[in-house]
Amino acid sequence: MPDVLMPKLSDTMEEGRIIRWFKQQGDRVAIGDVLAEVETDKANMELEAFDEGTLTEVRTAEGESAPVGAVIAVLSDAGAEAKGAAAATPEKAAPKPAAAAAQPAAKKQQAAEEPPPPAAASGGGADSPTPPPPRARESAQQPAGQEPETRVMASPLARRLARDRGVALDTITGTGPGGRIVERDIEQAAATATKRPPAAEAPPRPRPVAAVARPAAGETAHRRVELGKMRRTTAKRMAEAKRDIPHFYASSDVGMDECTRLKEGLAELEGEYTGLTYTHLVLKAVGLALRRVPEMNASPDDEAVVLHDTVHVGLATATDQGLVVPVVRDCDRQPLGALVAQVRGLVERARAGKFAADDLRGGTFTVSNLGMYPVSHFAAVVNPPQAAILAVGTVRSVPVVRDGEVVPGHLMTVTLSCDHRIVDGALAGRFLRELVHLLEAPLALVA
């Protein structure tokens, strides 16, 4: 029987806590079904089934924690169930010899004396039950919430929304990575199907204001706010990173005039570029720069350096629960429009606290952007086990010298924080040179 193991849902996860089980003991489970909601060190995530069968045992109850790799539930083997059902069918269908020999005469006499069944006598009246067609019987026998055998690529959150809103996944074209159906696709399909004006929202209730005791003479008023698990984990990881990683920093000013014009021009096209921001342009530029300087797309490993073949860039994102770093995949290969859609889905899931299994795993570099605030420049802490992190400031209007004249321009300051164990100043300079060139001549970002 296949075991359900506690998965490693983030790069730093050591254990997970079961918040709730979506499947109960005795329920049928198909590949891709959401089994449970798991609290990790970064966020609450949905656990998908990688095998099919029946949930026969739950070993980690709701509210309990288990280390990564521990068995938290057990599924019966679907193949064994099918063999058992096939073996049981002939026994039920074959009549017992003694009974078969004793009953023919009695059955003939009973059939002659009894009237025909109501359905046959009345010809199928309104009150008589009519056997459903084969397809209807198959649908009725299928467990509620279970999808057909032929599955489509969709995130766990999209599957759940589709079930809740009655949207058929096989009628939707996904806009996620590799054509995967994501939450936004379900929202658009549901809106197109209903076309009903949204119901008026009730005014929010005023929150009760807690009474604050007046401090005694010589004391200061204060409140104690306990840190959530995510913030405690972030504090621990950042303290360890700052203590164990020898940081050094390199900054550069980027002329953003061409990027500004490109962003405004693409935004007018709408379509796949709807919602385009400087963040998307920076992510694409970072992806291409890492491809050109692969030594920066690396991680330390004892006395070796691991060079990553894929460019997956984490995007530091602030939420109500704390800081999370969802991973934008293949930043060097994805077209800019696809990158915009991927980032939109990641940010929406981050703010909702619902992540797919691979949203927080596999990052090879990180971008932290405070450009939406009046922050001209700052330095970020390296996110282990990565080699570096890029801190991005706001795009500001300043006077610049161009062709010997002082003219208005747009500048953005970026600061690269590096792990000095595997990155030196010359390597950091090469990476920043490529990044600045890509942002100041940004046509290559559109490809």
N, C-alpha and C positions, 0 to 999 in steps of 0.2 A: 504494500500500500504506500503511495507517495506521501512524504511528509511535507508540511508547510513550514518553512523556516523563516525566522525573523531576518528580513533582508537588510542589507546595508544601503539605506536610502539616501545617504549623503556621505561625502568623503570623510567626515570626522565622526560619524555616528558609531557609538559603541554599544548602545542598547536602545530599545524602543518600548513604549508603553501603549498597550491596547486601549484606545478610547472607547470603541464600540465595535461589535461584530455585525456585519450586514447579513451574514449567513449564519444560520443556527444548525445545531446538530440534527442530521437527517435531511438537510436541504441538498438538492442537486447543485453541482458546481460545474460551470463550463470554463474553458480557457479564456482568460481575459475578464472574468467576472470580478467585481470588487468584493473581497472577502472581509476586510476590516479597515478601520481608520487608525493609523499609528502615529503617536507623538514621538518625534525625533528631537535631536538637539537643535534643529533648525526650524522645523515647522511640522504641522499636522499633514500627513500624506496618506493616500489610499493604497492599500496592498492588493495587488491583482493576483489572480490564480494563474499558475503556469501549468497546471495539470487539471484534468477533469475527473469527476467521480462524485461520490456522496461524502459530505462532511460527517465523519463518524466520531470524531473526538476533538474537543477543544481543550488544550492543555494550559493556555494562558488566558485567564478570564479578563473581563473588562476591568480596567483600573490597575492591572498587574503589569510588571515590566519583565522583559526577557533580553538577554544579550544577543548580539548579532550572531546568526548561525544556529540559534537554539530552535528546537521543534516546538511550535506554538499550536499546531493543529495537525490532524491526520485525515487524509482523504482515502476512501476506498478505491480500489483499482477498477476503472471503468471497464477494462477488458475482462476482468474476473466476473463483474456483474453481468456482462453480456453473455458470457459462457454459462453462468448459473441460470440465467433466464432461459437460454436456449435448451439447457438440459431439463428444466422444469416443464417446458411446454408440452413435450410428448406425453409426459405422465398425466397431465391434466386432460389432454385430448383423447388418450386411449381409454376406452371403457373396460371395466373389469369383466373377465370372461364369464364368470358365474352370473353376474347381473345381466349381461348381454343375452345370455341363453334363456334366462327366466322371464324376461320382460316383453318379448315381441308380441305375444298374444294379447297381453293386458293393454299394451300401448295401442294396438289396432282397435280394440273394443272401446277404449276411452276416446280415441279420436273420432269414432263414429257417433258416440253419444253426445260429446261436448259441442257447443256452438263455436263458430269461428271467432278468433279474437276481434275486439272492437275495431281495430284499424282495418282489418281485411273486410269485415262486414259493412262498414260505413264508407269504405273507399277513401279513408283519410280525411275525416271531418275536421272542423276547426279545433275541437277539444282533443282530438287524438294525437298522440305524440308521433312526429315523423322523424325517422332516423336521419341524422345529419349526414351530409356527403362526406366522403373519405377525407378531403382536405380540412373540413370543419372539425371532424373528429380528431385529426392530428393536432390541430391548433388547440382544441380544448384540452387534449391530454398533455400538452406542453406546459411545464411549470410556469407560473406567473413570473414575469421579469426576466425569463431566460430567452436568449436570442436564438435564431436559427443556427444551423450548423455552419453555414457559410457566413464568415464574419468579415467586417470591414475594419479598416484601420481607424481607430478613434481613441482619444484619451479617456481615462476613467471618468473624469468629470463630465465630458461630453456624452458618454453613454448614460450616465445617471440623469442628466438633464433631458436627453432624448426620451428616456422612459417616463420621466415625470410629465413631459409636455406632449407625449404622444407623437413624436417625430420619428419617422422611419429613417434609419441611418443610411440605408442603401439608396436613398433618393437625394443624398447630399454630396456635393463635391467638396472635399476637404481643402483647406488653405494652410494647414500646418505643414511641418517638415515631412517630405515624402508623400504629400497628399493626405496626411492624417487629419481627421475631423477633430476640431477643437471647439471650445466653448462658444466662440464667436460665431461659428458656422451654425450651431444649434439655435442661438439667439436670432440670427437672421432668418433661418428657416421658420421658426415659430412666429416671428413677426409677419412674415410674408403670408403664412397660412391663415392667421387670425385677422389681421388688418382691422383690429378693433382699437378704439381709443383707450389709452390706459385709464384705469379707474383712478378717481381722485384720491390722493393720499390723505389720510387723517393727519391733522396737525400733531407734531410730536409732543408728548407729554413733558411737562417741565420736570427736570431732575430734582429730587429732593436735595437740599443743601444740608450737609452735615454740620451740626453745631460744633464750633471750635472753642475749646475752653480758653478763657482769657488767661494769659501767663501771669504768674505771680511776679512780684517785684524782683527785678534783677534777672528774670528769665526771658528767653526769646521764644516766640511762637514758631512752631514747626510741625510738619507732618511726616510720618514715616511711610514710604511706599515700597512694598516688597517687590523685588525684581522677579519677573516671570522666568520660566526655564530658558527661553530663548535668549533673553538678555543676560542671564547668568552664564550661559554657555559662551556667548559672544565675548563677555568680559574675560572669562577664563582663557579663551583661545587667543585673544588679542594680547593679554598679558604674557602668555607663553611665547607668542610670536615676537613680541618686542624684546623679550628677555633672551631668547635663544637665537634669533636671526640677527646677524650684523648688518644693519641697514646702512645704505648710503643713498643720496638723493641727487637727481639731475633734473633741471628745469629748462624749459624752452618756451619762447613766445611764438605763437603761430598767427600769421596773417590770415584772417578769415573772410576777406572780402569776396573771393571767388566762391567759397563755401556758402556764404550768405546768399549770393545771387542764385547759386544752384538750388539751394533749399527752397527759396521763394518760387523759382521757376517750376520745380517738380511739384510743389504743393498746389500750384494752380492746375496741374493735370489731374489731381485727385486720383480716383481709382486706387491702385496699389500703393500710391504714395500718400494717401490720406493719413494725416497725423505725423508726417515726417518731421523729425527734430534733429538738432545737432548731435544728440546722443547716437542716433542711427548712423550718421556720417562718421562719427568717431569710432564706433564699433567696426564698421567696414574698413576704415583706414587702419585700425589696429590689427585686424585680421590679415590684411595684405602686408603690413609691415612685419608681422610675425612670420609670414611665409617667406619674405625676403631676408629676414634675419632669424633663422630657425634656432639659433643658440639662445634666444630670449624665450622661446616657447619650451621651457625646460623645467625640471625639478631636481633637487639634490637627492641622492640616494647613497648614504654613507660616503664612500670614497669615489663615487661615480656620479655622472650626470645623465639623467634620463631625458632624451630629446623626443618630444611628442610629435607624432605624424599628423594628428588632427589639431585644428585650431578652434578650441571651444573657450569662449571668453565669458567669464562671470561678470554680471552687472550688479553691483551693490545697490540694493533697493530697500528703502525705509518703509516699514509697516508699523501698525499700531502695536504689534507684539515685539518689535525689535528689527534689527538689520538682518536681511537674508541676501543670498547671492545666487539667484537663478542663473543657469548657464545657457548662453546663446550659442548654438552649435554651428560649426562650419562657417565662421564669419568670413573666412577667406574665399569660400566657394559660392556662398549663397548670393543670388542677385539682391540688390538693395531693396526692391519691393518685397521680396520674400522675407528679408531680414526685418523689415518694419512689422509685418504680420506676426512673425515669431516673437519679437520683443513685446508686442501688444498682448499676446496671449500669456506670456510669462509674467508680465507685470500685473495683469488682471488676476491671475491665479495667486500671485504673491500677496496682493492686497486682500484677497478673499481667504487666504490661509489654506488654499487647496492646491496641492502640487501633484503633477504626474511623477511616476517612479524615477525618471531620469532628469527631472528639472534641476536638481541640486547636485548632480554628480558629474565628474569628468572635466571640470574646469582646468584649463592650462594657463590662464592669465586672467587678471581682473581689472575692470574699469570702475572707478568711483567718481561720479559726476555730481558736482554741486553747482553746475552752471545755472540752474533755475533760481539760485539764491544770489545775493550780492557778495559772492565770494570770489575774489580775483585769483587766488592761488592757495593751495594747502598741500600737505603731505599725508599720504595714507600709509597704513601698516600693511606689510606684505601678508597675503593670505596663504599660509602654508598648505600644501607643499610646493607652491608655485615660486617662480624665480623673481617675479616683480608684480607691481600694481601701478596703474596710471591714474593719477588724480587730475581731474579736469575742472578748471575754473570757468567763470562766466565769460561770454563773448561781450566785450566792452568797446564802446566807441572812444577812440583816442586819436590825437594828432600823430601822424606818422610821416616820415621823410621818404618821398618817392621821387626819383629823378631830380634830386637836389631841391625839391620844394616840400614844404610842410602842407599836408593835405589830411582831410579826415579819413579814418580807417577803422577797421575792426580787428582787435587782437584777442587772443585766448591763450592763457598760460596753462601749460601742462607740466606736471611734476612726476617723474618716474622714481618710485621707491624700489630699490633692488636688494636682493640677497647677495652680499659681497662674497659669499663662499663660492658662488658659481658665476657671478656677473661682475665684471670690472668696469671701470669708467669708459674705456674705449668701446666696449660692447654696448653699453647704455647710450653712448653718443651716436653709434651707427644706427641703433633702433630709432632714436629721436630724429635723426636726419631723414630717415625714410618716412616716418610718420608726418613730419612737418611738410615734406615735399608732397605727399599724397593729399594733405588737407589744403595746401595752398594751390595745387593744380588738381582739383577733385574730379575731373571727368572720368578717371579710372575707377571711381567709386560706384558709378552707375552700372557698370558691367556686372 
